[in-house]
Amino acid sequence: MEVKKFDVFVIGSGIAGQTVATNCAKAGLKVAVADKREFGGTCANRGCDPKKVLLAATEVLESAALMDGKGVNGKLEINWKKLQKFKNNFTEAEPKSTEEKLKDLGITLYHQSPQFLDKNTLEVEGKKVQAKKIVIATGYEPRVLPIKGHKLLRNSDDFLDLKELPKKLVFIGAGYIGMEFAHMAARAGSKVTIIDSGKRALKPFDADLVAELINYSKKMGIEFVFGAQVEKVEKLRKKYKIYFNTKGKNQSLKAGLVFNTAGRVPAVSKLDLEKGEVEHNEYGIVVNSFLQNTTNENVYACGDVSDNELPLTPLSGREGYVVSQNIIHGNTKKLNTPVVPSVVFTLPHLASVGYSEKEAKNRYKNVIVREGNAKKWFNAKRKNYPVYNYKIILNKRTQEIVGAHILSPDAAETINIFAMAINKKMTAGDIKGTIFTYPSWINDVKSMV
């Protein structure tokens, strides 16, 4: 079998893989990219971007409902089919445009998941290829639940492509994905239940703000079952039945669809990493500070699949850049990651950056925790919004902001001010001394600190 040779072979075509491939090709290297799914990656095709398009409709619905009788009359409703058609305007062109962009740079494309044959050799589309450097940028994929009937479960891809919403939905898992989709579905008219094995939702986020979000979610009609062990799912004639145990009691629910939103895992199961002598763990490919694999020096990893950082899209491009520079120039660039904010796109948003209250108290001798309910502040009142909470954490000695946690309709934007403040070691006085537009949500941060 003829072996085709490359300088760089990238597995995965999301933002991390694209960044590596593009930079290396522009530097004159012979590059190939392989992806088992449509080119463009998770975020653009079946993640962040289409999710935010669907969210836009529920934002309008939420705002109108809260202002009903206060200058807005008439009840709005979501036409799910038309909304999906609108969403497709953003996603349908992505794979083709990504492929064209890569081809224009002279990059060879493969449409299959490669498998390692040895440290430098892969098999893809029935062909052998060799590369001086192999970059793994395959991202994450849904975790398979070890329960009977797990193949009957739908995942996030399926939700984003639903032609119509069933009257009743069940989500297994109260993390980012489960909470976001539950809010969308409930506002679009579905009866929603979330089942989770833990004691609460959204474990990485501040417990007090999560509790506020759960209370509001319940008022929307979303039901929660915590401390539950799902045992099996079965198909009925028209519906699905899910069996679970909570507090020693066997229970069951019927629903039009059941979704697995119990988390995601590194997408590496089909790569035969052992043959490539590529060390990996439950978090992804094990890498050093250059994002180079610790057991196969010819392999780099970037994006979600790297075990180096949080699986967040803004980090993927940064990691891809670091990998490309280390391939082109040798290992000269280390990843320097600033404090990174994260957000759950429920309504209201739940956003966080920096240390939690517990982490800050463990790290610093004395901390100041400024927290409050801001629903009587002007911005919440003008939109008649019933939920607005914050918790800001300061190092008492320096007055520097070290953590921020916000629950509000604008938290996804407001948290960015605190991300900048923490990265620049700004104090509460620095924030209070800054002039922001008024009245704006951002101006509220002065009252928070």
Protein Blocks (a to p, Z undefined) as FASTA:
>chain_A
ZZdddfbdcedjbfklmmmmmmmmmnopacddddfbdehijmlmmmmmmmmmmmmmmmmm
mmmmmmgoiapacjddddfklmmmmmmmmmmmmmmmmmmmmmmnopacdddddddfblmb
cceehiacddfbdcddebpadddddbehklmpccfklmmmofbdcfbdcdedjbfklmmm
mmmmmmnopacddddfbfbehklpcfklmmmmmmmmmmnopacdehiacfbdcddfklcc
ddddeehiacddddfbdcdfebcaddfklnommlnopacdfkbccddfkopafklmkbcc
edjllckbccdfklmmmmmmmmmmmmmnopabccddddddddddbddddddehjdfklmm
mmpmbdcdddddfklgmklmmnopabdcddddddfklopafbdcdddfklmmmmmmmmmm
mmnopafklmmmpccddddfklmmmmmZZ
